[in-house]
Amino acid sequence: MHGKSILLFFFFHFHHFVLFLPSFFVFHFLSFFLLSFFLSFFLSFFLCIQFSSFILHISLILSFIAIHFHRSLSFFCLSFFSFHFLRSLSFFLSFFLSFFFLSFFTFPSFYSFLSFFLSLLFIFFVHFLSFFFLCLPFLSFTFFLSFLFSFFLSFFIFSFLLSFYAFLSFFQITEHISEVVKTVVCFLFIEKKKDQ
């Protein structure tokens, strides 16, 4: 559980690392990356005591709150131009909408995974639109290509990890169903023996 949460956040923020690496924001990003890394680790360590999917979703939601608030606040405080302010607002809007979907559909079932996956797709989509419409005129073409490459690479790796998480959840559900079937069969067998 702990390693899975760390890997999810690492690949989710991988495109930010490639994006900010050639710029002067590298020191700011390194602090943000370390914050997101240790925050996701400690939240998963202290909250995933029962190793249940519901507690894992709660820790992910809290990590999203802290990380997106830190990034939005930092962009807001460091903004000297209007497009930085608009980008901060887009981060805030994407955070609140994604948090709404996550908190509304967070249940330990397959639908919670589906809502979690769709919410992350929505976050990627809003972040991509905010970057494309607000920051593209101020950046070079090679910088934009590096963003696209890192964005899609992190997206596919993250989708693979989520698919693996869904497979493990499905395997646990089928194992639980098989245990229930075995219990019912044993109970019926015992009742039949009693009747005889």
VMD Tcl script that draws the C-alpha trace (Angstrom):
set ca {
  {0.00 0.00 0.00}
  {2.74 2.49 0.97}
  {4.91 1.77 -2.05}
  {1.91 1.88 -4.38}
  {0.88 5.31 -3.08}
  {4.42 6.64 -3.47}
  {4.67 5.32 -7.04}
  {1.32 6.84 -7.97}
  {2.35 10.30 -6.81}
  {5.82 9.99 -8.32}
  {4.51 9.22 -11.82}
  {1.66 11.71 -11.46}
  {4.18 14.55 -10.98}
  {6.79 13.23 -13.40}
  {5.73 15.58 -16.21}
  {6.21 18.55 -13.86}
  {9.79 17.48 -13.24}
  {10.61 17.39 -16.97}
  {8.66 20.59 -17.53}
  {10.43 22.71 -14.92}
  {13.87 21.16 -15.23}
  {15.28 23.53 -17.89}
  {13.87 26.65 -16.24}
  {14.72 28.71 -13.18}
  {11.79 27.12 -11.29}
  {13.90 24.01 -10.64}
  {14.60 24.93 -7.00}
  {10.95 25.63 -6.37}
  {9.98 22.36 -8.01}
  {12.50 20.31 -6.05}
  {10.98 21.58 -2.82}
  {7.51 20.81 -4.17}
  {8.55 17.33 -5.30}
  {10.10 16.51 -1.92}
  {7.00 17.82 -0.18}
  {4.65 15.70 -2.31}
  {6.88 12.63 -1.94}
  {7.20 12.72 1.84}
  {3.62 13.89 2.33}
  {2.19 11.00 0.34}
  {4.48 8.58 2.19}
  {3.60 9.78 5.69}
  {-0.11 10.03 4.92}
  {-0.18 6.52 3.53}
  {1.92 5.30 6.48}
  {-0.23 6.84 9.22}
  {-3.65 6.48 7.59}
  {-3.36 3.08 5.89}
  {-3.23 1.20 9.18}
  {-6.01 -1.21 8.24}
  {-4.72 -1.60 4.65}
  {-8.21 -1.03 3.30}
  {-9.05 0.67 0.01}
  {-11.26 3.23 1.76}
  {-8.41 4.46 4.00}
  {-6.12 4.55 0.97}
  {-8.60 6.79 -0.87}
  {-8.81 9.11 2.15}
  {-5.01 9.43 2.26}
  {-4.91 10.17 -1.48}
  {-7.60 12.83 -1.09}
  {-5.71 14.52 1.76}
  {-2.52 14.40 -0.28}
  {-4.30 16.03 -3.21}
  {-5.57 18.78 -0.89}
  {-2.16 19.60 0.54}
  {-0.19 19.31 -2.71}
  {-2.58 21.29 -4.92}
  {-3.02 23.95 -2.25}
  {0.75 24.34 -1.93}
  {1.25 24.60 -5.68}
  {-1.64 26.99 -6.22}
  {-0.59 29.18 -3.32}
  {3.02 29.27 -4.52}
  {1.99 30.25 -8.04}
  {-0.36 32.86 -6.64}
  {2.30 34.42 -4.38}
  {4.98 34.38 -7.08}
  {2.72 35.77 -9.79}
  {3.69 39.09 -11.34}
  {1.77 38.67 -14.60}
  {-1.84 37.98 -15.36}
  {-1.33 34.56 -16.96}
  {0.28 33.29 -13.72}
  {-2.79 34.42 -11.84}
  {-5.10 32.71 -14.34}
  {-3.03 29.56 -14.15}
  {-3.34 29.61 -10.37}
  {-7.09 29.90 -10.70}
  {-7.16 26.96 -13.10}
  {-5.22 24.88 -10.56}
  {-7.68 25.86 -7.86}
  {-10.69 24.98 -10.05}
  {-9.22 21.63 -11.09}
  {-8.42 20.84 -7.46}
  {-11.90 21.64 -6.13}
  {-13.71 19.79 -8.91}
  {-11.48 16.74 -8.62}
  {-11.85 16.79 -4.83}
  {-15.63 16.94 -5.25}
  {-15.66 13.86 -7.49}
  {-13.22 11.99 -5.27}
  {-15.05 12.72 -2.02}
  {-18.51 12.11 -3.52}
  {-17.72 8.71 -5.05}
  {-15.18 7.36 -2.56}
  {-16.40 3.91 -1.59}
  {-14.47 0.62 -1.31}
  {-15.76 -0.86 -4.57}
  {-15.09 -0.92 -8.28}
  {-17.07 2.30 -8.72}
  {-14.66 4.11 -6.40}
  {-11.77 3.06 -8.62}
  {-13.71 4.16 -11.73}
  {-14.51 7.56 -10.23}
  {-10.90 7.91 -9.04}
  {-9.61 7.16 -12.55}
  {-12.08 9.58 -14.19}
  {-11.20 12.30 -11.69}
  {-7.51 11.92 -12.50}
  {-8.31 12.10 -16.21}
  {-10.18 15.30 -15.50}
  {-7.19 16.73 -13.61}
  {-4.87 15.92 -16.51}
  {-7.30 17.48 -18.96}
  {-7.71 20.73 -17.02}
  {-3.97 21.05 -16.41}
  {-3.26 20.50 -20.08}
  {-5.84 23.09 -21.17}
  {-4.58 25.66 -18.68}
  {-1.03 25.19 -19.92}
  {-2.01 25.19 -23.59}
  {-4.23 28.29 -23.61}
  {-2.46 30.39 -20.99}
  {1.26 29.58 -21.26}
  {1.81 28.53 -24.87}
  {2.40 32.07 -26.25}
  {5.20 32.62 -23.72}
  {7.10 29.37 -24.35}
  {9.15 27.94 -27.16}
  {8.15 25.05 -29.37}
  {10.79 22.68 -27.97}
  {9.67 23.47 -24.45}
  {6.12 22.61 -25.45}
  {7.27 19.33 -27.05}
  {9.11 18.36 -23.89}
  {5.94 19.02 -21.94}
  {3.88 16.85 -24.32}
  {6.38 14.00 -24.15}
  {6.61 14.00 -20.36}
  {2.85 14.52 -20.02}
  {1.86 11.52 -22.14}
  {4.65 9.37 -20.73}
  {3.55 10.01 -17.16}
  {-0.10 9.56 -18.20}
  {0.50 6.11 -19.73}
  {2.64 4.94 -16.81}
  {0.07 6.23 -14.36}
  {-2.74 4.52 -16.30}
  {-0.78 1.27 -16.20}
  {-0.40 1.53 -12.43}
  {-4.10 2.25 -12.01}
  {-4.96 -0.73 -14.22}
  {-2.69 -2.90 -12.09}
  {-4.44 -1.56 -8.98}
  {-7.82 -2.42 -10.54}
  {-6.59 -5.93 -11.36}
  {-5.46 -6.46 -7.76}
  {-8.81 -5.15 -6.48}
  {-10.68 -7.49 -8.84}
  {-8.50 -10.41 -7.70}
  {-9.26 -9.61 -4.06}
  {-13.00 -9.42 -4.81}
  {-13.00 -12.78 -6.61}
  {-10.99 -14.34 -3.77}
  {-13.52 -13.00 -1.28}
  {-16.40 -14.39 -3.36}
  {-14.73 -17.81 -3.52}
  {-14.34 -17.80 0.27}
  {-18.03 -16.96 0.65}
  {-18.99 -19.77 -1.74}
  {-16.81 -22.23 0.16}
  {-18.39 -21.16 3.45}
  {-21.91 -21.56 2.06}
  {-21.08 -24.99 0.59}
  {-19.58 -26.17 3.89}
  {-22.61 -24.88 5.78}
  {-25.02 -26.70 3.45}
  {-22.96 -29.87 3.71}
  {-23.06 -29.72 7.52}
  {-26.82 -29.09 7.51}
  {-27.33 -32.04 5.17}
  {-25.29 -34.26 7.48}
  {-27.43 -33.14 10.43}
  {-30.62 -34.00 8.53}
  {-29.34 -37.48 7.82}
}
mol new
graphics top color blue
foreach p $ca { graphics top sphere $p radius 0.5 }
foreach p [lrange $ca 0 end-1] q [lrange $ca 1 end] { graphics top cylinder $p $q radius 0.2 }
display resetview
